[in-house]
Amino acid sequence: MGRSSKPSVQGGKEVEVPDRELRADCGRCFGICCVAPAFAASADFAIDKPAGRPCPNLGADSRCGIHAELRDRGFPGCTVFDCFGAGQHVAQVTFGGRDWRDDPRHAATMFATFAVARPLHELLWYLTEALALTPDGPLRAELTRAYDETARLADGSPAELLALDVDAHRGRVNPLLSRAGEQARARAGRLGADRRGAPLIGADLRRVDLVGANLRGAYLIGADLRGADLGWADLTGADLRGADLRGADLSRALFLHQSQLDAARGDATTGLPDRLRRPPHWSSLTLTPVRSGRRSPTGRRRR
């Protein structure tokens, strides 16, 4: 499949980035993500479901029967899942439009192929973001080669995809993505704290300087980020489930994906990049009021 491109603005200059479909289009899929993965009853899923078994909410038309009520019915995990376009690619390209219901002999192969195609499409999304950040030079050339190779792998046959060591390929690509984020922060003069993989679950980070921080893979579950400035912070793979983003500024955050926002909590005062949308459930959330300040041990009010 050939690579097209689209313009992006980087450092005030227009650069070309790949223009591949990297967002889920459920209307062109066959509900693969509702069948292939396993669900474990938890805060994210109301039921146990083994891999390869259709979710009981999946209709014959490959649509979710409770899509508008997923959060209320105990399936918030479904609302934050994004296949990065792998579902429709596997359905329409890899398997040529064959529905797993109509061709049950290939169902297991299709589901196993999806498990490889999805991380490849996720890497393509991150590489596209990295290319939009990176000016011409050696690193951009490396990123372009990595993108082309990842796209070639994603366009492979079922047999080729199933033979691929996707973890090894991810291991080769991730250092390039990390360098792209670091160089983008350095060019902006925003090389902040290194908190890669930091266990910040439930942490109060309102007064912590996070501008330009490296938060790749950080565990920010339930963290209090109200009013925080996350400009130029690298949020690759950061777990923002339940994080309080009210009043936070993420408008210049790096590698921020829609699914991370969907998993978090925020409001109309949360600053977002233009390319991302404000999750509709934010407007209906009941959250603890923002505290105006707390007394410190010395008796003076913290600012």
Secondary structure, 3 states (H helix, E strand, C coil): CCCCEEEEEECCEEEEEECCCCCCCHHHCCCHHHCCCCECCCCCCCCCECCCCCCCCECCCCCECCHHHCCCCCCHHHHCCCCCCHHHHHHHHHCCCCCCCCCHHHHHHHHHHHHHHHHHHHHHHHHHHHHHHCCCCHHHHHHHHHHHHHHHHHCCCHHHHHCCCHHHHHHHHHHHHHHHHHHHHHHCCCCCCECCCCECCCCECCCCCCCCCECCCCECCCCECCCCECCCCECCCCECCCCECCCCECCCCECCCHHHHHHCECCCCCECCCCCCCCHHHHHCCCCCCCCCCECCCCCECC
